[in-house]
């Protein structure tokens, strides 16, 4: 297998692009809320270095990521977005697979 060419930039994976987009969004939420990085890190019981890693698209534990999301006050929006029954496709598939109308959890 050929060695990667250091002069040619590597394509980022879909996961890396998603983490970078999430990090950008979290940084914008922090700024919109008027909270400093130091305040978010302290309230999320993590370090400023870890928060910088999150905001730049790095990988951290899901627990730390969720603590930052909670501090920013956006956990309900994320949970709603992840709930399959909040989408047309999820509701349709649930009806097909389960044979009954399901309601999203609240």
FENTAZI-V989242 format. One record per residue. SS is DSSP state (2 for helix, 1 for strand, 0 for the rest). PHI is phi in degrees with one decimal (NA if undefined). PSI is psi as a letter, one per 30 degrees, with the letter a starting at -180 (none if undefined). Layout:
<<SS;PHI;PSI> <SS;PHI;PSI>>
This chain:
<<0;NA;k> <0;-73.6;k> <0;-72.5;k> <0;-65.8;k> <0;-81.0;j> <0;-63.7;f> <0;-79.7;f> <0;-103.3;k> <0;-64.4;k> <0;-79.3;k> <0;-73.8;k> <0;-83.8;k> <0;-72.4;l> <2;-58.1;e> <2;-64.4;e> <2;-64.4;e> <2;-65.2;e> <2;-66.0;e> <2;-63.1;e> <2;-64.4;e> <2;-65.4;e> <2;-63.2;e> <2;-59.2;e> <2;-61.1;e> <2;-64.0;e> <2;-63.7;e> <2;-61.7;e> <2;-64.7;e> <2;-59.8;e> <2;-59.1;e> <2;-68.7;e> <2;-62.1;e> <2;-78.6;f> <0;71.8;h> <0;-107.7;k> <0;-75.0;l> <2;-60.7;e> <2;-63.0;e> <2;-65.0;e> <2;-62.3;e> <2;-58.7;e> <2;-63.7;e> <2;-67.0;e> <0;-87.8;g> <0;55.8;h> <0;-139.7;a> <0;-102.7;l> <2;-62.4;e> <2;-62.7;e> <2;-66.6;e> <2;-62.1;e> <2;-60.8;e> <2;-62.8;e> <2;-60.7;e> <2;-67.5;f> <0;-100.9;g> <0;90.2;g> <0;-79.3;l> <0;-95.0;k> <0;-137.1;l> <0;-67.2;l> <2;-64.1;e> <2;-64.2;e> <2;-64.4;e> <2;-57.8;e> <2;-66.2;e> <2;-62.4;e> <2;-65.0;e> <2;-60.5;e> <2;-65.4;e> <2;-57.9;e> <2;-77.4;f> <0;75.4;g> <0;-118.3;g> <2;-64.7;e> <2;-65.7;e> <2;-62.4;e> <2;-70.6;e> <2;-64.3;e> <2;-62.9;e> <2;-65.4;e> <2;-84.1;f> <0;-75.0;j> <2;-61.5;e> <2;-74.8;f> <2;-88.6;g> <0;-119.3;l> <2;-59.2;e> <2;-62.9;e> <2;-62.0;e> <2;-66.2;e> <2;-62.1;e> <2;-65.9;e> <2;-63.8;e> <2;-61.2;e> <2;-66.6;e> <2;-79.2;e> <2;-104.6;f> <0;69.9;g> <0;-148.9;l> <0;-74.4;k> <0;-110.6;k> <0;-112.1;k> <0;-65.2;k> <0;-73.8;k> <0;-125.5;none>>
